[in-house]
Amino acid sequence: MATATIEHRVEEILGYFHLTGENPAATTGREILTSPEYMPGRLSPTNGSPLPTVRRTTQEVYEKVITTAQKAFLTWRVKPAPQRGQVIRLFGEKVRQNKPELAYIMSYEMGKTYQEALGEVQEVIDMCDFAVGLSRQLYGLTIASERPNHRIMEQWHPLGIVGIITAFNFPMAVWAWNATIAAVCGDPTVWKPSEKAPLSALAIFSVLRQAIEETDTPEGVFNLIIGDGETGQWMASDSRLPLISATGSVRMGRSVSQQVAKRLGRTLLELGGNNAVIITPSANLDLALRAVTFAALGTTGQRCTTLRRLILHESIYDTFLQRLIRVYEQACERIGNPLQEDTLIGPLIDKDAVQMMQEALHEVEREGGKILFGGEVLPESQLGSPCYVRPAIVAAQNHWEIVQRETFAPILYVMKYKTLEEAITLQNSVPQGLSSSIFTDNMREAEIFLSAIGSDCGIANVNIGPSGAEIGGAFGGEKETGGGREAGSDAWKAYMRRQTATINYGSDLPLAQGIKFDVG
């Protein structure tokens, strides 16, 4: 695909989503809201071209959005859940119809390869399917009472307005994890996408708007606001939003958590990952090599589930590392514009990310680490953007401070181990606890890894990499990763309030615990 063709296609799709002019500051589903303020100008990491301008949500616009969402909650919460699911069903159909265009916008704005972007849009579709089914399965419990002629029920009610703060690396899917489930649970949502990926949010919201307008969905059930960290602080401190779901760095998560805790609100946090793969002597090395490559290089190392630490048994360390370097060499021949079909590795999100990667590599060298492959910034004249790098492989020690931190870039730290116990200790000895994997054909090793003395992460895999989770399972991690769960399983409960109800269908009033209270 020639560059001229790519540029023409970009302009065509920007026009298709009405993103070529000065874009709105917010929308309440039907109404488009503008403001006199603009977000700072941005460049596409793919080719350095200026991206369309977006307006910034002001305090006045924010108040209008929240007021509209409050009004919508009053009617949305009493609509039967299967009826609420109909707007999500229609939205999913319209996303299917616009899948290539949505992926193109995403790839151009934030640098994810087009194939990965297609996968992310498919994840939105999958979440719609999941949420529609869930709308008929919001179950409670019946509990045996110790008192005669009594029944205890546990039931779930809509919670209220859910604030959603998302990161640039999954600019559509993470919102869908939250918004589709919140909607069938009876909650309006207010979404603040990353200031690094507002066009992706505006594009998918324009598709959602079609579904809203074709159903009787009240205005204000789905809301979008464009802003920066200050806008996120408004949400975190706003008691009208009982739940804030935030995805991003640990630093951001701490700030949001503290502000929400001050008002005794709820948080659902999905923060940093420092994910490891353990490869044992019994492992299928061909399988492990493929998994390690995608996990380390996918989204140019900008996934929360990216493989950052590779823990190799000493008996296979040299052999596996040599093979991995050869694969990296081949992969780096396919660094380029992510909209080109043969591209395997796209750019980092911006120049700040490039600088952060270089600083991390300098730090690990000062610690005594050795760069075994890559790490260079590719010339801007070569690819038209200063955001392209060669992924790095670095020999390092797990306890070094730089290795203990998450660097959102394609740096893979490799280290040796002797015993499985030592490997699991290395994996768990970081502040984060999102995703983890072991490659082994030994059943005992696999079972130990998945046991209480094994991985301490929210996600633990055997013979697959740490990234690329399916939506059917709850997604999230422990420790500094935040402890929240999104997407599948029973993650829906985070968006509802639990109520225990007791019914006395007898004519007496026995008290629990056998208490006697007879006043005559």
N, C-alpha and C positions, 0 to 999 in steps of 0.2 A: 504494500500500500504506500503510495508516494506521499511525501509531506504535504504537497499542495492539495491532494485529495483529503487528507486528514483535516487540514485547516478549513477547507470548504465544508466538510461534514460537521465540524464543530460549530461553525456559524449557523449552519442549517438547523442543528438541534437546539442551540441556544434560542434561536427564533421560534422553534416549535414549542418550547416551554415558556416563551415570552420573557426571556432572561437577558435580552440585549440592551435594554434601557436602564433606567435607575430603578432598581428593584425595591419592593416594599419593605417596611420595617417590621410588619407583623400581619397576621391574618387570623380571623376567628372562624375560619372555615368557609364562610361565604363573603364576609366583608374584608376588603384589603385596606390596611392601615398604613399611612405614610408618616414621615416625620421630617423635620428640616436637617437632621443630623445624618452624617454618612460614616460608615466604617472606613478605616484606612484602606487605600488601594492595595490590591494584591496581584501577584503574578502567578500564572500557571507554572507549576514545577516541571511540566512536560516540555515546554519550549520557551519559557520566559515571557510569554505574551501577557499583556494586561487582562485581567478578568473583569467581567461586568461589575459595575458599582452596586453596592447594596446600602440601603439606609439602616440606621441604627434605631432600635426601640428606645424611645424616651420614657421618662417616668409617667408622663401623661398617657402615652399609648399603652404602657404596661398596665396601668390601672384600668383602662377600658377593656383590655383583654381579660383580666382577672374578673372584673365585674360580669362580663359576658359569660365566662366559664361558670361562675357561681349560679347565675340564672339557669344555665343549661343543666346543671346538676339536679335542680329541683324536679325537672321533668324526665331526665335521662335515667335517674336512679329507680324510678317506678315502672319504666318500660320493661316488659319481660326480657330476660337475657337472650332467648333465642331471637327475638326481634332486634335486639341490639346487635346481634351477630350478623344481621343481614347487610349492614353497611360495610362490615369487614369483608364479607363474602364478595360483595360487588367491588370493593377496593382491590381485593386480590385479583379479580378478573381483569381489572383495568391495568394493574401492574404487569400482568402477563402480556397484555397487548402492547405495553410500552417498555418492555424489558431491555431491548437493545439501546434505545435512546437514553433511558435512565443510567445504564451502565456507562455509556459514552460520556455523559456529563460528569459522572463520578470520577472516571478515569482521568479525564482532562483536568478536573479541578484539583484532585489531591494526589494523582500519580500512580494509583493502583493499576495494575495491568488490566486490560479490557476483559480478559478471561476471568480474573478474580472478581472484577466488578460485576460481571454477569452472575457469578456465584453469589455475590452479596444480594443482588436483586432477587435471585431465586430464594434466598433466605427470607426476604420480606414476604414473598408469596407463600412459602412454607409456614410462616408464622400466622398468616391470614387463615390458612387451612386449619392450623392447630386451634386458633382462637374461636373459629366458627364451631368446631366440634366441642370445644370447652364450654361454649355458651349453653349447651344442654347438659353439662356435667358439673355444675357448681354445687357440689354436694355438701351436706352436713352429716351429723351423727345423731343416733338415738342412744341414750345412755341409761342403763338400769338404775332405778332409784332405790334407795334403802327404805323409803317411806311407801306404805301401801297406797294404791290408787294415785300414784304420781308418775309422771314421765318427764325425763330431762332430755332436752334437745340442744344440739350445738348448731347454730346457723350463722350464715355469713351475709353481711350487708355491704353495699357500696361504701367506700371510704370517704370520697371527696375528690377535690382537684389534685391530680398527680403532676408534680413538676419533673420534667425530664431534661437532664443536661447530658449531652453526648460529646464524644471526641471526634476528631477528624478522620481517624483511620477506618471506622465503619460508619460512614455518615448517613446511612439509611437503615441498616439492619438493627442496630441497637435501639434506635427509636421504635422500630416495629416490635421488637421484643416487649417493650413496655406498653406502647400505645394500643396495640391490638388487644392485648389481654386486659388492660385497664378499661378499654371501651366496653367489652362484653361483661366486665365486672360492674359496670355502671358508673365509671369515673370519667369525667372530662380530663384532658391532659393539656399541659402547657409545655411546649418543647422549645428549649434553647439549644440549637446545634452549635458546634464549634465555630468560632469566628473564622477558622481556616477552611470551612466547607459549607458556607451558607447556600451556595447555588444548588448543591445536591439536595439540600432540605427543601428549598423552594420548588425544585423540579418534582420531587415525589409528592409534595403537598398539593401541587397543581393537579396531579393525578387523583389524589384523595378528594380534592374539591369536587371533581366530577361525580364521585360516588356519593358525596354529601348532598349535592344538588339533585341527584336522581332518587333520593330516599327522603324520608321525613325526619332525618337526623337534625336535631336542634342546632342552631348556630352556637358555637362555643364549646361543643363537645371536643373538637380537635382544634388546638391553637398553636400557632408558631410565632416566636419572637426572635428577632435577630439582635445579637448583642455580644458583649465581651464578659470579662470576669465580673465587672460591676453588676451587670444584668443578672448573672448567676447569684450574686450576693443578695439582690432584691428577692429572688425566689427562696433562697435558703432562710432568710429572716422573716418570710411572710407566713403568718400563722393561718392564712386562708388555704395554704397548700399543706395538708397533713402528711404527705409523703413526698420526699425528694429522691428521685433515682438519678444518681450521678455516675458517669463513667469518665475516667481520666487518670491523672497522676495521683500518687499518694499525697503529695502536697495539697493539691486541690481537694482531695477527699477529706483531709483533716480539717481544712477551712470550712467546707460545707457541713461536715459532721458537727463541728463545734457550734456553728450558727443554728442549725436545726435543733440540736440538743438544748440550747438555751431556752427554746420555746416548747420543749418536750414533744417535738415532732418526730416523725420516723424518717429513717434514711435507708436506701437500698444502694450500696456502694459496690462498684466493680472497678478496682484501682490497679495498681501495678502488678506485673508478673515478672518473675525471674526464673523461668521454667527450665527444667533439666531433663535430659534423657540419659538413662543408664544403659550401657550396652555390655552384656555379659558374654563370657566365652562361648556359651551354647547358642547364642543368637544367630538368626539368619542374617548375615551381614549384608547381603544384597537388599533385602527388605529394609533393614535399618538404614542403609545408605540413602535409599530413595526418601524415606520418611524424614531423616535428618536434613536433607537438602531442602525439601519444601518447607519444613518447620522453621529453618533458619533464614531462608531467603524470601519466603512469601511476604508480599506487601513490603518488600525491601526492609524486613526486620521491624516493621511498625505495627505489629499485632501485639495485643496484651498476652497472647499465648505463644508468641515467637520463642523458638528454642534459643536460649542464651548461654546455657552451660551444658557441655557434652562430657559425660563422665564415663571413661573407657577403662575396661579391665586392662591391667598392665600387659597381659599376654597378647592382646589384639591391638594395643595402642598404636604402634608404628604402622602396622598393615592398614588399619582402618583410616588412619590419618592421611596416609599417602593416597589412598583411593579417594578420600573426601576432597583433598586438594585438587586432584585431577578433575573431579566433577565440578568444583568451583571454577576452575579454569575454563571449562566448557560453558558453564552457565554465564560467565562474564563476557563471553563472546556475543551474548544476546541481551546485553544492557542497552536500553534505548527507549524511544518514545513508547509509552505504555499502550497507545492506541494502535500500534503496528502489530499485526497478527503474530509475528515470530518473536516478539519481545518477551523475555522471561523475567527481567528485573527492571523496574522503572526507577524513578527518582525518589529521593526523600521529599518530604512535604515542603521544605523551604530551606533557605540558607542557614537559619538558626539551627536546624536539625543537623546540617552538615558540620557546622562548627562544633556542636555538642559531640558528635561522633569523633571528630579530630581531637578534641580535648580529652575524651575518654581514652583514646589510643595513646596519647602522650602520657596520661596518668598511669596506665598499665605498664608502659615501658619504664617509667620512673620506679614502679614497684618491683621491677625485675622481670616482667613478662616479655615474651618474644612474639612479634608478629610473624606468623608463619605464612600468611597469604593476605594480599589485598590491603584495603584500608585507604587507598589513594582517592583523592577527589579528581574526577575526570574533567578535562578542560571544557570550559563553557563553549568555546568555539567549535568543539567536536559535536555537541548535542544540542546547543542552543539554549541551555539552561545551566546554572551553577549548582544544581541540586543532585547531580549524578555522582555516585561513588562506587568503588569496587568493594563488595562485602569482605569483611576481615575474619580471619581465623587466628586466634591468639592463644598461646600456651600460657596458662595462668594458674594461680592458687585461689581456692574458693574463699579463703578468709580475707583476701585483700578488699579494702573498702570499695574500690571501683567495681569489683565483681559482685559485691553485696548490693550494689545499687542497680536499678534498671536503667540502661541506656537505650533509648528508643531509636535504635539504628541496627544495621546488620553486622553486629560484632558477636562472634561465637567464641566463647572461652572453653578451652579443652583442658582436661585434667585426668589423672590416673587414679585407679583404686586397686586394692588387693582383695578385699573381702566384700561380700554383699552388704554386711552391716556397715562397713566403712562407706560404701557408695550411698546407701540410704541416708546416713548421717550427713554426708556432703550435700546431698540434694536438699535435705530439710533445714540445713544450717544457713538460711537466708531469711530476711524479714518477711518476704512475700510468700504466698502459698496458693497460687492459682492452679497451674497445670503441671503434670509430670508424666513421664513415660519410662517403661523398662522394655528392653528387647531381650527376650530369653525364650528358649524352647524347653526350659526346665520348669515343670509345674510347681515345684516347691518354691523356687525363686519368685515366680509370678504370684503365688498365694501370699508369700511373706510381704511382697511389695504392696498388695492390696489389703493387708491386715492392719490391725491397730498399731503395730510397730513398724509399719511401712511408710508409704508416702503420707505427708501431712497436708496435702493439697486438696482443694475442692474437686479437682479432676485428676484421676489416676488411670492411665492407659497401659495396656499390655500389647506390645507389637504393633502399635500405631503411634504416630507422633503426638506432641502436646497441643497442636493447633488443629483447626477444622472440626470443631465440635458440632454435633447435630442438635437441632432445636428440641428434640424430644426429651432430652435430659436437662435438668436444671443447671444453669451456667453460673459459675462464680467461685470464689476462693476464700481462703482463711487468712489469718494474721493481717498484715498490712494490705492485703488485697481487698479487704473490707467486710467479708462475711456474708454479703448478700447473694441472692440467687434470682436469676432472670430466665425467661423463655419457658422451657417445658416442665414436666413433672407437676408438682404442686406449687410452683412459684407464684401461681395466681393468688395465693392467700395473702401475699404481701400487699395486694391492692384492695383488700377488703378488711372490714372490721368483724371480729369474732364476737358472737353473742351467745351466752348460755341461758337457755330459757327453761323454766320448770312449770309444768301444768299439773294442777291438782284437780282430778276429775271425781273425787270422792266428796263426802259430806263432813269429814273430820279434818282436823288440822294438826297432824302429828309433826313434831319438830325433828330436824336432823340431829344426829348424834345422840338420840334418846333423851334430849333435854325436856324437862317437865316445867311448865310455866302456867299454872292453873290459878286464875284470879277469882275463881268462884263460879 
